[in-house]
Amino acid sequence: MRLLLLALAAPLILAACDVASSTSTTQSPAGGYTLEVRAVEGVQTYIVTAPDGRRTASTAAEGTSRLLDAGQIERLGAAEPLSSEPEPEVFGLRLPGVDISVSADEDNPDGDSATVHINAGGRTVHVDAEDGGPGDDDDRANVMITGASESDARGFINDAEHLSDDVKQQMLTAVGL
């Protein structure tokens, strides 16, 4: 499970550590977009917040997707931690300009939840995942990327494979992309 989570987080690590990465402990933001994916019981929710505060969100489930209105977006609130108890850190790497932390239950090699937090190059990536058992329908995950550039935000929306082209275009328009 942990290896799977680290493998899933690898592209996010690479995205967070681009050429513009700083080698000092003070980092300037790479961009101002916040990108989120929340997956709960087969439903994916994609949320994009622009630097000026404009927000858009959509959900996808069972082959269909739809844009959320302002009231629905507001009701989403902040992502709740999936675990009621924080897990101990099992891996940490702290270098100038880079902070990587992985938390999980190290006493359980088949642990069903983990949290990965990466701060590099003015971006942060936070992954909180929980395996609910066999199959994907009961798995849960929250992924948040902050400090994303305009290009990153555009790619995030366009690469969301569960969203229809129409919903993707509506999301891009809603945040001025």
TIRO-2110 file (N, C-alpha, C; in Angstrom, 1 decimal):
// TIRO-2110
0.8, -1.2, 0.0, N, 1, A
0.0, 0.0, 0.0, CA, 1, A
0.9, 1.3, 0.0, C, 1, A
1.9, 1.3, 0.9, N, 2, A
2.7, 2.5, 1.0, CA, 2, A
3.5, 2.7, -0.3, C, 2, A
4.0, 1.6, -0.9, N, 3, A
4.7, 1.7, -2.2, CA, 3, A
3.8, 2.3, -3.3, C, 3, A
2.5, 1.8, -3.3, N, 4, A
1.5, 2.3, -4.2, CA, 4, A
1.3, 3.8, -4.0, C, 4, A
1.2, 4.2, -2.8, N, 5, A
0.9, 5.6, -2.5, CA, 5, A
2.1, 6.5, -3.0, C, 5, A
3.3, 6.0, -2.7, N, 6, A
4.5, 6.7, -3.1, CA, 6, A
4.6, 6.8, -4.6, C, 6, A
4.3, 5.6, -5.3, N, 7, A
4.3, 5.6, -6.8, CA, 7, A
3.3, 6.6, -7.3, C, 7, A
2.1, 6.7, -6.7, N, 8, A
1.1, 7.6, -7.1, CA, 8, A
1.5, 9.1, -6.9, C, 8, A
2.3, 9.3, -5.8, N, 9, A
2.7, 10.6, -5.5, CA, 9, A
3.9, 11.1, -6.3, C, 9, A
4.6, 10.1, -6.9, N, 10, A
5.9, 10.5, -7.7, CA, 10, A
5.6, 11.6, -8.7, C, 10, A
4.6, 11.5, -9.6, N, 11, A
4.4, 12.5, -10.5, CA, 11, A
4.1, 13.9, -9.9, C, 11, A
3.4, 13.9, -8.7, N, 12, A
3.2, 15.1, -8.0, CA, 12, A
4.5, 15.7, -7.5, C, 12, A
5.4, 14.8, -7.0, N, 13, A
6.7, 15.2, -6.5, CA, 13, A
7.4, 15.9, -7.6, C, 13, A
7.4, 15.2, -8.8, N, 14, A
8.2, 15.8, -9.9, CA, 14, A
7.5, 17.1, -10.4, C, 14, A
6.2, 17.2, -10.3, N, 15, A
5.6, 18.5, -10.7, CA, 15, A
5.9, 19.6, -9.7, C, 15, A
6.0, 19.2, -8.5, N, 16, A
6.3, 20.2, -7.5, CA, 16, A
7.8, 20.7, -7.6, C, 16, A
8.6, 19.8, -8.0, N, 17, A
10.1, 20.2, -8.1, CA, 17, A
10.4, 20.5, -9.5, C, 17, A
10.1, 21.6, -10.0, N, 18, A
10.4, 22.0, -11.4, CA, 18, A
11.7, 22.8, -11.4, C, 18, A
12.1, 23.3, -12.6, N, 19, A
13.4, 24.0, -12.7, CA, 19, A
13.4, 25.2, -11.9, C, 19, A
12.3, 25.8, -11.6, N, 20, A
12.2, 27.0, -10.8, CA, 20, A
12.3, 26.8, -9.3, C, 20, A
12.6, 25.6, -8.9, N, 21, A
12.7, 25.3, -7.5, CA, 21, A
13.8, 26.1, -6.8, C, 21, A
13.5, 26.5, -5.6, N, 22, A
14.5, 27.3, -4.9, CA, 22, A
15.4, 26.4, -4.0, C, 22, A
16.6, 26.8, -3.8, N, 23, A
17.5, 26.1, -2.9, CA, 23, A
17.6, 26.7, -1.5, C, 23, A
16.8, 27.8, -1.3, N, 24, A
16.8, 28.4, 0.0, CA, 24, A
15.6, 28.0, 0.8, C, 24, A
15.5, 28.3, 2.0, N, 25, A
14.3, 27.9, 2.8, CA, 25, A
13.2, 28.9, 2.6, C, 25, A
13.4, 30.0, 2.0, N, 26, A
12.3, 30.9, 1.7, CA, 26, A
12.0, 30.7, 0.2, C, 26, A
10.7, 30.4, -0.1, N, 27, A
10.4, 30.1, -1.5, CA, 27, A
9.3, 31.1, -2.0, C, 27, A
9.5, 31.5, -3.2, N, 28, A
8.5, 32.3, -3.8, CA, 28, A
7.5, 31.4, -4.5, C, 28, A
6.2, 31.7, -4.5, N, 29, A
5.2, 30.8, -5.1, CA, 29, A
5.4, 30.7, -6.6, C, 29, A
5.2, 29.4, -7.1, N, 30, A
5.3, 29.2, -8.5, CA, 30, A
4.1, 29.7, -9.2, C, 30, A
3.0, 29.8, -8.5, N, 31, A
1.7, 30.3, -9.1, CA, 31, A
0.7, 30.4, -8.0, C, 31, A
-0.5, 30.8, -8.3, N, 32, A
-1.4, 31.0, -7.3, CA, 32, A
-2.7, 30.2, -7.3, C, 32, A
-2.7, 29.1, -8.1, N, 33, A
-3.9, 28.3, -8.2, CA, 33, A
-3.8, 27.2, -7.2, C, 33, A
-5.0, 26.8, -6.7, N, 34, A
-5.1, 25.7, -5.8, CA, 34, A
-6.0, 24.6, -6.6, C, 34, A
-5.4, 23.4, -6.6, N, 35, A
-6.1, 22.3, -7.4, CA, 35, A
-6.4, 21.2, -6.4, C, 35, A
-7.6, 20.7, -6.4, N, 36, A
-8.0, 19.6, -5.5, CA, 36, A
-8.8, 18.5, -6.2, C, 36, A
-8.5, 17.3, -5.7, N, 37, A
-9.4, 16.2, -6.1, CA, 37, A
-9.8, 15.5, -4.8, C, 37, A
-11.0, 15.2, -4.7, N, 38, A
-11.6, 14.5, -3.6, CA, 38, A
-12.3, 13.3, -4.2, C, 38, A
-11.9, 12.1, -3.7, N, 39, A
-12.5, 10.9, -4.2, CA, 39, A
-13.1, 10.1, -3.0, C, 39, A
-14.4, 9.9, -3.1, N, 40, A
-15.1, 9.2, -2.0, CA, 40, A
-16.1, 8.3, -2.7, C, 40, A
-16.0, 7.0, -2.4, N, 41, A
-16.9, 6.0, -2.8, CA, 41, A
-17.3, 6.1, -4.3, C, 41, A
-16.3, 6.2, -5.2, N, 42, A
-16.6, 6.2, -6.6, CA, 42, A
-17.0, 7.5, -7.2, C, 42, A
-17.0, 8.6, -6.4, N, 43, A
-17.3, 9.9, -6.8, CA, 43, A
-16.1, 10.8, -6.7, C, 43, A
-15.7, 11.4, -7.9, N, 44, A
-14.5, 12.3, -7.8, CA, 44, A
-15.1, 13.7, -7.9, C, 44, A
-14.5, 14.6, -7.1, N, 45, A
-14.8, 16.0, -7.1, CA, 45, A
-13.5, 16.8, -7.4, C, 45, A
-13.6, 17.6, -8.5, N, 46, A
-12.4, 18.4, -8.9, CA, 46, A
-12.7, 19.9, -8.6, C, 46, A
-11.8, 20.5, -7.9, N, 47, A
-12.0, 21.9, -7.4, CA, 47, A
-10.8, 22.7, -7.9, C, 47, A
-11.0, 23.9, -8.5, N, 48, A
-9.9, 24.8, -8.9, CA, 48, A
-10.2, 26.1, -8.3, C, 48, A
-9.3, 26.7, -7.6, N, 49, A
-9.4, 28.1, -7.1, CA, 49, A
-8.3, 28.9, -7.7, C, 49, A
-8.7, 30.0, -8.4, N, 50, A
-7.8, 30.9, -9.1, CA, 50, A
-7.2, 31.9, -8.1, C, 50, A
-6.1, 32.5, -8.4, N, 51, A
-5.5, 33.5, -7.5, CA, 51, A
-6.4, 34.6, -7.1, C, 51, A
-7.3, 35.0, -7.9, N, 52, A
-8.2, 36.1, -7.6, CA, 52, A
-9.5, 35.6, -6.8, C, 52, A
-9.5, 34.4, -6.4, N, 53, A
-10.6, 33.8, -5.6, CA, 53, A
-11.7, 33.1, -6.3, C, 53, A
-11.7, 33.3, -7.7, N, 54, A
-12.8, 32.6, -8.4, CA, 54, A
-12.6, 31.1, -8.2, C, 54, A
-13.7, 30.4, -8.1, N, 55, A
-13.7, 28.9, -7.9, CA, 55, A
-14.6, 28.2, -8.8, C, 55, A
-14.2, 27.0, -9.2, N, 56, A
-15.0, 26.2, -10.0, CA, 56, A
-14.9, 24.8, -9.5, C, 56, A
-15.9, 23.9, -9.7, N, 57, A
-15.8, 22.6, -9.2, CA, 57, A
-16.8, 21.7, -10.1, C, 57, A
-16.4, 20.4, -10.1, N, 58, A
-17.3, 19.5, -10.8, CA, 58, A
-17.2, 18.2, -10.2, C, 58, A
-18.2, 17.3, -10.4, N, 59, A
-18.2, 16.0, -9.9, CA, 59, A
-18.3, 15.0, -11.1, C, 59, A
-17.7, 13.8, -10.9, N, 60, A
-17.8, 12.8, -11.9, CA, 60, A
-18.1, 11.4, -11.1, C, 60, A
-19.1, 10.7, -11.6, N, 61, A
-19.4, 9.4, -11.1, CA, 61, A
-20.2, 8.6, -12.1, C, 61, A
-19.9, 7.3, -12.2, N, 62, A
-20.6, 6.4, -13.0, CA, 62, A
-20.7, 6.9, -14.5, C, 62, A
-19.6, 7.4, -15.0, N, 63, A
-19.6, 7.8, -16.4, CA, 63, A
-20.2, 9.2, -16.7, C, 63, A
-20.7, 9.9, -15.8, N, 64, A
-21.2, 11.2, -16.0, CA, 64, A
-20.5, 12.3, -15.2, C, 64, A
-20.5, 13.5, -15.7, N, 65, A
-19.9, 14.6, -14.9, CA, 65, A
-20.8, 15.8, -15.0, C, 65, A
-20.7, 16.7, -14.0, N, 66, A
-21.5, 17.9, -14.1, CA, 66, A
-20.7, 19.0, -13.3, C, 66, A
-21.0, 20.2, -13.7, N, 67, A
-20.4, 21.4, -13.0, CA, 67, A
-21.2, 21.7, -11.8, C, 67, A
-20.6, 22.1, -10.7, N, 68, A
-21.3, 22.5, -9.5, CA, 68, A
-21.5, 24.0, -9.5, C, 68, A
-22.7, 24.4, -8.9, N, 69, A
-22.9, 25.9, -8.9, CA, 69, A
-22.3, 26.4, -7.6, C, 69, A
-22.3, 27.8, -7.5, N, 70, A
-21.6, 28.4, -6.4, CA, 70, A
-22.0, 27.9, -5.0, C, 70, A
-23.3, 27.7, -4.8, N, 71, A
-23.8, 27.2, -3.5, CA, 71, A
-23.2, 25.8, -3.2, C, 71, A
-23.2, 24.9, -4.2, N, 72, A
-22.7, 23.6, -4.0, CA, 72, A
-21.2, 23.6, -3.7, C, 72, A
-20.5, 24.5, -4.4, N, 73, A
-19.0, 24.7, -4.1, CA, 73, A
-18.8, 25.1, -2.7, C, 73, A
-19.6, 26.1, -2.3, N, 74, A
-19.5, 26.6, -0.9, CA, 74, A
-19.7, 25.5, 0.1, C, 74, A
-20.7, 24.7, -0.1, N, 75, A
-21.0, 23.6, 0.8, CA, 75, A
-19.9, 22.5, 0.9, C, 75, A
-19.1, 22.5, -0.1, N, 76, A
-18.0, 21.5, -0.1, CA, 76, A
-17.1, 21.7, 1.1, C, 76, A
-16.8, 23.0, 1.5, N, 77, A
-16.0, 23.3, 2.6, CA, 77, A
-14.6, 22.8, 2.4, C, 77, A
-13.8, 22.7, 3.4, N, 78, A
-12.4, 22.2, 3.4, CA, 78, A
-12.5, 20.7, 3.5, C, 78, A
-11.5, 20.1, 2.9, N, 79, A
-11.4, 18.6, 2.9, CA, 79, A
-11.1, 18.2, 4.4, C, 79, A
-11.9, 17.2, 4.8, N, 80, A
-11.7, 16.7, 6.2, CA, 80, A
-10.6, 15.6, 6.1, C, 80, A
-9.8, 15.5, 7.2, N, 81, A
-8.8, 14.4, 7.2, CA, 81, A
-9.6, 13.0, 7.2, C, 81, A
-9.0, 12.1, 6.4, N, 82, A
-9.7, 10.8, 6.3, CA, 82, A
-9.5, 10.0, 7.6, C, 82, A
-8.4, 10.2, 8.3, N, 83, A
-8.1, 9.4, 9.5, CA, 83, A
-8.5, 10.2, 10.7, C, 83, A
-9.1, 9.6, 11.7, N, 84, A
-9.5, 10.4, 12.9, CA, 84, A
-8.2, 10.6, 13.7, C, 84, A
-7.3, 9.7, 13.7, N, 85, A
-6.0, 9.9, 14.4, CA, 85, A
-4.9, 10.1, 13.4, C, 85, A
-4.1, 11.1, 13.7, N, 86, A
-2.9, 11.3, 12.8, CA, 86, A
-1.9, 10.1, 12.9, C, 86, A
-1.4, 9.6, 11.8, N, 87, A
-0.4, 8.6, 11.8, CA, 87, A
1.0, 9.1, 12.0, C, 87, A
1.9, 8.3, 12.6, N, 88, A
3.2, 8.8, 12.8, CA, 88, A
4.0, 8.9, 11.5, C, 88, A
4.9, 9.8, 11.4, N, 89, A
5.8, 10.0, 10.3, CA, 89, A
6.7, 8.7, 10.1, C, 89, A
6.7, 8.1, 8.9, N, 90, A
7.5, 7.0, 8.7, CA, 90, A
8.7, 7.3, 7.7, C, 90, A
8.6, 8.5, 7.0, N, 91, A
9.7, 8.9, 6.2, CA, 91, A
9.6, 10.4, 6.1, C, 91, A
10.8, 11.0, 6.2, N, 92, A
10.9, 12.5, 6.1, CA, 92, A
12.2, 12.9, 5.4, C, 92, A
12.1, 13.8, 4.6, N, 93, A
13.3, 14.4, 3.9, CA, 93, A
13.2, 15.9, 3.9, C, 93, A
14.1, 16.5, 4.6, N, 94, A
14.1, 17.9, 4.7, CA, 94, A
15.4, 18.5, 4.3, C, 94, A
15.4, 19.2, 3.2, N, 95, A
16.6, 19.8, 2.6, CA, 95, A
16.2, 21.3, 2.3, C, 95, A
17.2, 22.1, 2.1, N, 96, A
16.9, 23.5, 1.8, CA, 96, A
15.9, 23.6, 0.5, C, 96, A
14.8, 24.1, 0.7, N, 97, A
13.8, 24.3, -0.4, CA, 97, A
12.9, 23.1, -0.6, C, 97, A
13.1, 22.0, 0.1, N, 98, A
12.3, 20.8, -0.1, CA, 98, A
12.0, 20.1, 1.3, C, 98, A
10.7, 19.8, 1.4, N, 99, A
10.2, 19.1, 2.6, CA, 99, A
9.3, 18.0, 2.2, C, 99, A
9.6, 16.8, 2.5, N, 100, A
8.8, 15.7, 2.1, CA, 100, A
8.5, 14.8, 3.4, C, 100, A
7.3, 14.5, 3.6, N, 101, A
6.9, 13.8, 4.8, CA, 101, A
5.8, 12.7, 4.4, C, 101, A
6.0, 11.5, 4.9, N, 102, A
5.1, 10.4, 4.7, CA, 102, A
4.7, 9.9, 6.0, C, 102, A
3.4, 9.8, 6.3, N, 103, A
2.9, 9.3, 7.6, CA, 103, A
2.0, 8.1, 7.3, C, 103, A
2.2, 7.1, 8.1, N, 104, A
1.4, 5.9, 8.0, CA, 104, A
1.6, 5.1, 9.3, C, 104, A
0.8, 4.0, 9.4, N, 105, A
1.0, 3.1, 10.6, CA, 105, A
2.1, 2.1, 10.3, C, 105, A
3.3, 2.4, 10.8, N, 106, A
4.4, 1.5, 10.5, CA, 106, A
4.3, 0.2, 11.1, C, 106, A
3.5, 0.0, 12.1, N, 107, A
3.3, -1.3, 12.7, CA, 107, A
2.4, -2.2, 11.9, C, 107, A
1.8, -1.7, 10.9, N, 108, A
0.9, -2.5, 10.0, CA, 108, A
1.4, -2.4, 8.6, C, 108, A
2.2, -3.4, 8.1, N, 109, A
2.8, -3.3, 6.8, CA, 109, A
1.7, -3.3, 5.7, C, 109, A
0.5, -3.8, 6.0, N, 110, A
-0.6, -3.7, 5.0, CA, 110, A
-1.5, -2.6, 5.3, C, 110, A
-1.0, -1.5, 5.9, N, 111, A
-1.7, -0.4, 6.4, CA, 111, A
-2.7, 0.1, 5.3, C, 111, A
-3.8, 0.6, 5.7, N, 112, A
-4.8, 1.0, 4.7, CA, 112, A
-4.9, 2.5, 4.6, C, 112, A
-4.0, 3.3, 5.2, N, 113, A
-4.1, 4.7, 5.0, CA, 113, A
-2.7, 5.3, 5.1, C, 113, A
-2.5, 6.5, 4.4, N, 114, A
-1.2, 7.2, 4.5, CA, 114, A
-1.5, 8.6, 4.1, C, 114, A
-0.6, 9.5, 4.5, N, 115, A
-0.6, 10.9, 4.2, CA, 115, A
0.8, 11.2, 3.6, C, 115, A
0.8, 11.9, 2.5, N, 116, A
2.1, 12.4, 1.9, CA, 116, A
2.0, 13.9, 1.8, C, 116, A
3.0, 14.6, 2.3, N, 117, A
3.0, 16.1, 2.2, CA, 117, A
4.4, 16.5, 1.6, C, 117, A
4.3, 17.3, 0.6, N, 118, A
5.5, 17.7, -0.2, CA, 118, A
5.4, 19.3, -0.3, C, 118, A
6.5, 19.9, 0.1, N, 119, A
6.6, 21.4, -0.1, CA, 119, A
8.0, 21.6, -0.8, C, 119, A
7.9, 22.1, -2.1, N, 120, A
9.1, 22.3, -2.9, CA, 120, A
8.8, 23.3, -4.0, C, 120, A
9.7, 24.2, -4.2, N, 121, A
9.6, 25.1, -5.4, CA, 121, A
8.4, 26.0, -5.2, C, 121, A
8.0, 26.4, -4.0, N, 122, A
6.9, 27.3, -3.9, CA, 122, A
5.5, 26.6, -4.0, C, 122, A
5.5, 25.3, -4.1, N, 123, A
4.3, 24.5, -4.2, CA, 123, A
4.2, 23.5, -3.1, C, 123, A
2.9, 23.2, -2.7, N, 124, A
2.7, 22.2, -1.8, CA, 124, A
1.8, 21.1, -2.4, C, 124, A
2.0, 19.9, -2.1, N, 125, A
1.2, 18.8, -2.5, CA, 125, A
0.9, 18.0, -1.2, C, 125, A
-0.4, 17.8, -1.0, N, 126, A
-0.9, 17.0, 0.2, CA, 126, A
-1.8, 15.9, -0.3, C, 126, A
-1.4, 14.7, 0.0, N, 127, A
-2.2, 13.5, -0.4, CA, 127, A
-2.6, 12.8, 0.8, C, 127, A
-3.9, 12.6, 1.0, N, 128, A
-4.4, 11.8, 2.2, CA, 128, A
-5.3, 10.7, 1.6, C, 128, A
-4.8, 9.5, 1.7, N, 129, A
-5.5, 8.3, 1.0, CA, 129, A
-5.8, 7.2, 2.0, C, 129, A
-6.9, 6.5, 1.7, N, 130, A
-7.3, 5.4, 2.6, CA, 130, A
-7.9, 4.4, 1.7, C, 130, A
-7.4, 3.2, 1.8, N, 131, A
-7.9, 2.0, 1.1, CA, 131, A
-9.0, 1.4, 1.9, C, 131, A
-10.2, 1.3, 1.3, N, 132, A
-11.4, 0.8, 2.0, CA, 132, A
-11.5, -0.7, 2.0, C, 132, A
-10.7, -1.4, 1.2, N, 133, A
-10.8, -2.8, 1.1, CA, 133, A
-10.7, -3.2, -0.4, C, 133, A
-11.2, -4.4, -0.7, N, 134, A
-11.1, -4.9, -2.1, CA, 134, A
-11.9, -4.0, -3.0, C, 134, A
-11.4, -3.7, -4.2, N, 135, A
-12.1, -2.8, -5.2, CA, 135, A
-11.8, -1.4, -4.9, C, 135, A
-12.3, -0.5, -5.8, N, 136, A
-12.1, 0.9, -5.7, CA, 136, A
-13.2, 1.7, -5.1, C, 136, A
-14.4, 1.1, -5.0, N, 137, A
-15.6, 1.8, -4.7, CA, 137, A
-15.6, 2.4, -3.2, C, 137, A
-14.9, 1.8, -2.4, N, 138, A
-14.9, 2.2, -1.0, CA, 138, A
-13.6, 2.9, -0.6, C, 138, A
-12.7, 3.2, -1.6, N, 139, A
-11.5, 3.9, -1.3, CA, 139, A
-11.8, 5.4, -1.3, C, 139, A
-10.9, 6.1, -0.5, N, 140, A
-11.1, 7.6, -0.3, CA, 140, A
-9.8, 8.3, -0.5, C, 140, A
-9.8, 9.4, -1.1, N, 141, A
-8.5, 10.2, -1.2, CA, 141, A
-8.8, 11.7, -1.3, C, 141, A
-8.0, 12.5, -0.7, N, 142, A
-8.0, 13.9, -0.9, CA, 142, A
-6.6, 14.3, -1.4, C, 142, A
-6.5, 15.1, -2.5, N, 143, A
-5.3, 15.6, -3.0, CA, 143, A
-5.4, 17.1, -3.2, C, 143, A
-4.5, 17.9, -2.6, N, 144, A
-4.5, 19.3, -2.8, CA, 144, A
-3.1, 19.8, -3.2, C, 144, A
-3.1, 20.6, -4.3, N, 145, A
-1.9, 21.2, -4.8, CA, 145, A
-2.0, 22.7, -4.7, C, 145, A
-1.1, 23.4, -4.0, N, 146, A
-1.2, 24.8, -3.9, CA, 146, A
0.0, 25.4, -4.6, C, 146, A
-0.1, 26.6, -5.1, N, 147, A
1.0, 27.3, -5.7, CA, 147, A
1.2, 26.9, -7.2, C, 147, A
0.1, 26.3, -7.8, N, 148, A
0.1, 25.9, -9.2, CA, 148, A
0.1, 27.1, -10.1, C, 148, A
0.7, 26.9, -11.3, N, 149, A
0.7, 28.0, -12.3, CA, 149, A
-0.6, 27.9, -13.1, C, 149, A
-0.8, 28.9, -14.0, N, 150, A
-1.9, 28.9, -14.9, CA, 150, A
-1.9, 27.7, -15.8, C, 150, A
-0.7, 27.3, -16.3, N, 151, A
-0.5, 26.2, -17.1, CA, 151, A
-0.8, 24.9, -16.4, C, 151, A
-0.4, 24.8, -15.1, N, 152, A
-0.7, 23.6, -14.3, CA, 152, A
-2.2, 23.5, -14.1, C, 152, A
-2.9, 24.6, -13.9, N, 153, A
-4.4, 24.6, -13.7, CA, 153, A
-5.1, 24.1, -14.9, C, 153, A
-4.6, 24.6, -16.1, N, 154, A
-5.2, 24.3, -17.3, CA, 154, A
-5.0, 22.8, -17.6, C, 154, A
-3.8, 22.3, -17.4, N, 155, A
-3.5, 20.9, -17.5, CA, 155, A
-4.3, 20.0, -16.6, C, 155, A
-4.5, 20.4, -15.3, N, 156, A
-5.2, 19.7, -14.3, CA, 156, A
-6.7, 19.4, -14.8, C, 156, A
-7.3, 20.5, -15.3, N, 157, A
-8.7, 20.4, -15.8, CA, 157, A
-8.7, 19.5, -17.1, C, 157, A
-7.9, 19.8, -18.0, N, 158, A
-7.9, 19.1, -19.3, CA, 158, A
-7.5, 17.6, -19.2, C, 158, A
-6.7, 17.3, -18.2, N, 159, A
-6.3, 15.9, -18.0, CA, 159, A
-7.3, 15.1, -17.1, C, 159, A
-8.3, 15.7, -16.5, N, 160, A
-9.3, 15.0, -15.7, CA, 160, A
-10.1, 14.0, -16.5, C, 160, A
-9.7, 12.8, -16.6, N, 161, A
-10.2, 11.8, -17.5, CA, 161, A
-11.7, 11.5, -17.3, C, 161, A
-12.2, 11.8, -16.1, N, 162, A
-13.6, 11.4, -15.8, CA, 162, A
-14.6, 12.6, -16.1, C, 162, A
-14.0, 13.7, -16.5, N, 163, A
-14.9, 14.9, -16.9, CA, 163, A
-15.1, 14.9, -18.4, C, 163, A
-16.4, 15.3, -18.7, N, 164, A
-16.7, 15.5, -20.2, CA, 164, A
-16.0, 16.7, -20.7, C, 164, A
-15.8, 16.8, -22.0, N, 165, A
-15.2, 17.9, -22.6, CA, 165, A
-16.0, 19.2, -22.3, C, 165, A
-17.3, 19.1, -22.3, N, 166, A
-18.2, 20.3, -22.0, CA, 166, A
-17.9, 20.8, -20.6, C, 166, A
-17.9, 19.9, -19.6, N, 167, A
-17.6, 20.3, -18.2, CA, 167, A
-16.2, 20.9, -18.1, C, 167, A
-15.2, 20.3, -18.8, N, 168, A
-13.9, 20.8, -18.7, CA, 168, A
-13.9, 22.3, -19.2, C, 168, A
-14.5, 22.5, -20.4, N, 169, A
-14.6, 23.9, -20.9, CA, 169, A
-15.3, 24.9, -20.0, C, 169, A
-16.3, 24.4, -19.4, N, 170, A
-17.0, 25.3, -18.4, CA, 170, A
-16.1, 25.6, -17.2, C, 170, A
-15.4, 24.7, -16.7, N, 171, A
-14.4, 24.9, -15.6, CA, 171, A
-13.4, 25.9, -16.1, C, 171, A
-12.8, 25.7, -17.2, N, 172, A
-11.7, 26.6, -17.7, CA, 172, A
-12.3, 28.0, -17.8, C, 172, A
-13.5, 28.2, -18.4, N, 173, A
-14.1, 29.5, -18.5, CA, 173, A
-14.3, 30.1, -17.2, C, 173, A
-14.8, 29.4, -16.2, N, 174, A
-15.2, 29.9, -14.9, CA, 174, A
-14.0, 30.5, -14.1, C, 174, A
-12.8, 30.0, -14.4, N, 175, A
-11.6, 30.6, -13.7, CA, 175, A
-10.7, 31.4, -14.7, C, 175, A
-11.3, 31.7, -15.8, N, 176, A
-10.6, 32.6, -16.8, CA, 176, A
-9.4, 31.9, -17.5, C, 176, A
-9.5, 30.6, -17.7, N, 177, A
-8.4, 30.0, -18.5, CA, 177, A
-8.9, 29.7, -19.9, C, 177, A
END
